[in-house]
Structures are given as C-alpha cells and as structure tokens.
C-alpha cells in the first residue's frame, strides 16, 4: 500500500476547505428553513356573501391562519351593502396584514342583474387590498377547482373536503369561507408564475 504523507500546512488547508463547504451547506439549509412565509388573502366575492381566507405559504408548505364570511342584508340598498363589504374587508386586511391577495374572477350568468351585482362586489373586493398596497390577482373559477379538486367542475362539497385535507387546521363553517381559502391556496400554487409575468409586464 502506498502512503502519501501530507504536510501540516496541507492538512490545515484541507480542513479549512472542508469547514467552508460545511458552512456553505448549513447556510443554504438555514436559508430554506428560515425563508419568510408569504401571507395570502383569498377572497370569494359576492354581494350577499363574501368569503375570505388567510394562509401563510413558505415554498410548498401551507399554514391556515383564519377565514370567515361577510354577510349583507338583502333589504339594504346596494350602495349600503357595498360599504359593509368594504369596511369588513378593510378590517380583515388591517388585522392580518397580507402580503398578496387573490380573488375569484366574476363569471357571467344568464341573469344580467345578478352578474352586475356580483361585479360590483368584486370591484370592492379588488379595491380594498389594492388601497392597502397589497398586490391583487384574479383566478378563474375553473382554475381554482382544478387546483384544489383536480377537475375544473368540482362542487362546493368537494372543495370544502379538500381544503380540510390541504389545511388540516382549517375548519371553515361556510362554503364561502372554504371557497376563499381555495382561492388563497390556488394563488400559493401559481404565484411564482404570476409574479414572474407581472414583473415582465
């Protein structure tokens, strides 16, 4: 067997190089572990009921924060109901301080009046985070369903069930809150491509 003697200086240099590699590896691991979470506010807009949900996303890890529903009175005028949605969402934004927001895009129904009212509620849902300087993006209902359920035509019960799987601590007591969490989760899955697109625009 051939043994090669190593000088003390060479051994010291080798130890230094090994230590530097270990330090770099540890630093890289720490950066992944300690990467700050992005707080996302999901909104499912509606004039009668507006759902909202907040999640923290760090890479592929999602953590439930809170969810709820804003209800308006059918007997009130449209303007008063929009004010109620605005004020309630503003309180949610102020309390949870989201970094980004996402809303479900309006679908067009055969009822023109219903579509108009939904569009008005959606406008408020986009306005509130935007005024707080929170970037807002929209996702089509089919994309939300496909992201959460795996198909573009999943029903509300399937969405609610999958939200409990994806966010074990979440117990949304309404479909509107579950839908809002689904929008937030959808943004968490697609935000890298969306942010890149917005940056290149």
C-alpha positions in Angstrom: 0.0 0.0 0.0 1.3 3.4 -0.9 1.0 6.0 1.8 1.3 9.7 0.9 2.4 12.0 3.7 0.6 15.3 4.0 2.3 18.3 5.4 0.8 20.1 8.4 0.1 23.1 6.1 -1.7 20.9 3.6 -3.8 19.3 6.3 -4.8 22.7 7.6 -5.8 23.9 4.2 -7.8 20.7 3.7 -9.6 21.2 7.0 -10.3 24.8 6.1 -11.8 23.9 2.7 -14.0 21.2 4.3 -15.2 23.6 7.0 -16.0 26.2 4.3 -18.1 23.7 2.4 -19.9 22.6 5.6 -20.6 26.2 6.5 -21.9 27.0 3.0 -24.2 23.9 3.1 -25.5 24.8 6.6 -26.2 28.4 5.4 -28.1 27.1 2.4 -30.2 24.8 4.6 -30.9 27.7 7.0 -32.0 30.0 4.2 -34.5 27.4 3.1 -35.8 26.7 6.6 -36.0 30.3 7.7 -37.3 31.7 4.4 -40.1 34.1 5.4 -43.7 33.0 4.7 -45.9 34.9 2.3 -49.2 35.7 3.8 -52.0 35.4 1.2 -55.6 36.7 1.5 -58.1 34.8 -0.7 -61.5 36.4 -1.5 -64.6 34.9 -2.9 -66.7 38.0 -3.7 -70.4 38.2 -3.6 -73.0 40.9 -2.8 -75.0 38.7 -0.4 -72.0 36.8 1.0 -68.3 37.4 0.6 -65.9 34.8 1.8 -62.3 35.5 2.9 -59.5 33.2 4.0 -55.8 33.8 5.0 -53.0 31.3 4.6 -49.2 31.5 5.1 -47.2 30.0 2.3 -43.5 29.0 2.5 -42.4 27.1 -0.5 -44.9 24.1 -0.8 -45.8 24.4 2.9 -49.2 26.0 3.7 -50.4 27.0 7.1 -54.0 28.1 7.8 -54.4 31.4 9.6 -58.0 32.4 9.6 -61.2 32.5 7.5 -64.7 33.9 7.6 -67.7 35.3 5.8 -69.2 38.8 5.4 -73.0 38.8 5.0 -75.1 41.7 3.9 -78.8 42.3 4.4 -81.0 41.9 1.2 -83.3 44.6 2.5 -80.5 47.2 2.4 -79.7 49.2 -0.7 -76.8 48.1 -3.0 -74.6 51.0 -2.0 -75.0 50.3 1.7 -74.2 46.6 1.2 -71.1 47.5 -0.8 -70.0 49.8 2.1 -70.4 47.0 4.5 -68.3 44.6 2.4 -65.6 47.3 2.0 -65.4 48.1 5.7 -65.4 44.4 6.8 -62.7 43.5 4.3 -60.7 46.6 5.3 -60.7 45.3 8.9 -59.5 41.8 7.7 -56.6 43.4 5.8 -55.7 45.7 8.7 -55.8 42.7 11.2 -53.9 40.1 9.2 -51.6 42.3 7.1 -51.4 40.1 3.9 -48.5 40.4 1.5 -50.6 39.4 -1.5 -54.3 38.9 -2.3 -56.2 36.8 -4.8 -59.9 36.9 -5.8 -62.1 34.6 -7.8 -62.9 36.2 -11.2 -66.5 37.0 -11.9 -68.4 34.5 -14.1 -71.1 35.7 -16.5 -74.6 34.3 -15.8 -77.7 34.5 -17.8 -79.2 36.9 -15.2 -77.7 40.2 -16.2 -78.8 41.9 -12.9 -77.1 39.2 -10.8 -73.9 39.4 -12.9 -73.9 43.2 -12.4 -74.3 43.0 -8.6 -71.5 40.3 -8.4 -69.3 42.6 -10.5 -69.9 45.4 -8.1 -69.0 43.3 -5.1 -65.9 42.0 -7.0 -64.8 45.6 -7.6 -64.9 46.3 -3.8 -63.0 43.0 -3.2 -60.2 44.2 -5.5 -60.2 47.8 -4.2 -59.7 47.1 -0.5 -56.4 45.3 -0.7 -55.2 47.4 -3.6 -55.7 50.6 -1.5 -53.6 49.0 1.2 -50.8 48.5 -1.4 -51.3 44.7 -1.5 -50.9 43.2 -5.0 -54.1 41.5 -6.2 -54.6 38.9 -8.8 -57.6 37.0 -10.1 -58.2 33.4 -10.9 -60.9 31.8 -13.0 -63.4 29.6 -11.1 -62.4 26.6 -13.2 -58.7 27.0 -12.4 -59.5 27.2 -8.7 -61.5 24.0 -8.8 -58.8 22.2 -10.9 -56.1 23.3 -8.5 -58.0 22.1 -5.4 -60.0 19.2 -6.6 -58.1 18.1 -9.7 -61.0 18.8 -12.1 -62.5 22.1 -13.4 -66.0 21.2 -12.4 -65.7 20.1 -8.7 -68.7 21.1 -6.5 -68.5 23.0 -3.2 -68.6 19.9 -1.0 -65.5 18.6 -2.8 -63.7 21.9 -2.4 -64.6 22.0 1.3 -63.4 18.4 1.8 -60.1 19.1 0.0 -59.5 22.3 1.9 -59.6 20.3 5.1 -57.0 17.9 3.6 -54.7 20.7 2.4 -55.1 22.8 5.5 -55.7 20.4 8.4 -56.2 23.1 11.0 -58.9 24.9 8.9 -62.5 24.3 9.8 -64.4 26.6 7.5 -68.0 26.7 8.7 -69.4 28.0 5.4 -68.9 27.2 1.7 -67.9 30.9 1.1 -65.0 30.7 3.6 -63.9 27.4 2.1 -64.0 28.9 -1.4 -61.9 31.9 -0.3 -59.3 29.5 1.2 -59.3 27.6 -2.1 -58.5 30.9 -3.9 -55.7 31.6 -1.5 -54.3 28.0 -2.0 -54.6 28.4 -5.7 -52.5 31.6 -5.6 -49.9 29.8 -3.4 -49.6 27.2 -6.1 -49.5 29.6 -9.1 -47.9 32.7 -7.6 -44.4 32.2 -8.9 -45.5 32.2 -12.5 -48.0 35.0 -11.9 -45.3 37.2 -10.1 -42.9 36.5 -12.9 -45.5 37.5 -15.5 -46.3 40.7 -13.6 -42.6 41.5 -13.3 -42.1 41.1 -17.0 -45.1 43.2 -18.0 
